[in-house]
């Protein structure tokens, strides 16, 4: 069967918008830069490397869950679904669903343009029966589907516990946007990291190979290459820790000494030990996440766990009134 051409839609975040957000974040107290800016091409590849690390359990746990529940998901989703992946990355997990659900259309949405294009082209090559669409966009904002291109019942897939990067009220607002995206007959399959031993969490975000540190510091490299910022990445170090009171991992870039970042004519002074907050990763109990989902107008249908009860995958529906079951 001849490979279909992918349909690519570019709504990439304009550099001027990125510059405005970074300037606003550096001027705030505490200083922060949104984790979506991790994902240029190098950042996306570094994150893929993180997912292969022995300390980083979420990817293995989620893949194992999806391998065991894919057929159940296909039955819940029904025939002739359109599969929409939010934050497609290398599109490894989606293959398990493609083979089980057999959708007529696939739409990958990701902020990293070239990484997304490469992944979508590979999917089109490997699944010539599949109509492949790809949208380069920031799915943290309002999500719009290509006009007239995406049809049928929609199954959205949001893997990797990326929902944990949102503050809880923002997570609920995001879930509400997804609910509007999938309409009344659609569903959402979402990965959610669970609360667990803080030592397990610490190891996952402070790997011995230093790849997570390189991923975090690459953010400063991106400021230099794309925004012409004057900054020395070696003047900062990676720090990640579990904030038990807030139920989240925090990632920071900590200044090693007194120094400045200069951007767009502005100077941002850092004392030694002052940091830029780059990411949160909230961990939930099943009950906490279900309360969040219900607040967004989504109803839990089923939840699957790995054998170590480290991670969870949830099937959420707009219309179902059935009680959730733990598998």
C-alpha positions, 0 to 999 in steps of 0.5 A, a space after each residue: 500500500 502506498 504511503 499517504 502524504 501527511 497533512 501538516 498545519 503550522 501554528 508554531 508559537 512565534 518567537 516574539 510571543 516566546 520572547 514576551 513570555 520569557 521576559 515576563 517570567 524573568 521579571 516575575 518573583 519568583 522567576 519562572 519560564 514555562 516548561 513548554 519551552 524545553 521542547 526545541 528539537 534538541 530538548 525533545 531528543 533529550 526528553 526521549 533519552 530521559 524516558 529510556 533511563 533506568 531511574 525514570 519509571 513513568 515511561 516504562 510503567 505507562 507503556 506496560 499499562 497501555 500494552 495490557 489495556 489497548 484492546 479494552 481502550 479500543 472497545 471503549 472508544 468504538 469503531 471509526 474513531 479519530 485519534 488525537 495525540 496531545 504532545 506527540 513527541 516521538 509517537 512511541 506510545 501511540 503505536 500501541 493504540 493505533 494497532 488496537 483502535 485502528 482509527 481512520 485518522 490520526 492527528 498529532 499536536 506538538 510544539 516542536 515543529 521538526 520533531 513532530 514532522 519527522 514523527 508524523 512522517 514515520 507514522 505515515 510510512 509505517 501505517 500506510 492505511 492511516 490518514 496522518 495529520 500533524 499540527 505544530 501548536 502550543 496545546 497549553 492554549 486553546 486547541 483548534 482542529 484544522 477546518 473540515 479535516 478531522 471527522 468522526 468520534 474523537 479519542 484524545 490521548 494525553 500521555 506521560 503525565 504532562 497534566 502534572 505540569 499544570 497548576 491544579 486549577 490550570 489542569 482543570 481548565 485544560 481538561 475542560 478545553 479537551 472536553 470541548 474538543 472531543 464533543 459529546 461523544 468523544 473520550 480522553 485517555 490520559 496518563 497520570 503519575 501517582 503519589 509515591 515514595 519521595 526517594 523514587 521521585 528524587 531518583 527519577 528527576 536527578 538521574 546519575 547520567 545527568 541527562 535531566 540536568 542537560 534537558 533543563 539547562 538546554 532551556 538556556 541554550 535555546 534562549 541564546 540561539 533563538 532569542 539572542 539572550 546573553 546568558 552563560 548556561 554553565 553559570 547555572 545548575 539543575 536542581 529537582 526536589 519533591 515538595 511534599 506539602 504541594 505534592 509536586 516535583 519542582 525543577 529549577 535552574 540555580 545560579 552558581 554565582 552573582 550574574 546577569 541574563 540580558 535579553 531584549 535590552 533588559 538586565 536580570 540580575 541573579 544572586 548566587 543561589 537564586 533560581 529560575 523555576 522551570 517545571 512542576 510535576 504534580 503527583 495525584 492520588 486516583 481520587 484527587 485526579 477523578 475529582 479534577 476530571 469531574 470538575 472539568 465535565 469529564 466522567 471517569 469510566 476506567 482506570 488501569 495501574 501498573 503492578 507497582 502502582 506507580 502510574 495510572 492511565 484513565 479513560 474519561 468520557 463526556 457522556 458516561 455515568 458509569 462508576 470507575 473501575 480499577 484494573 
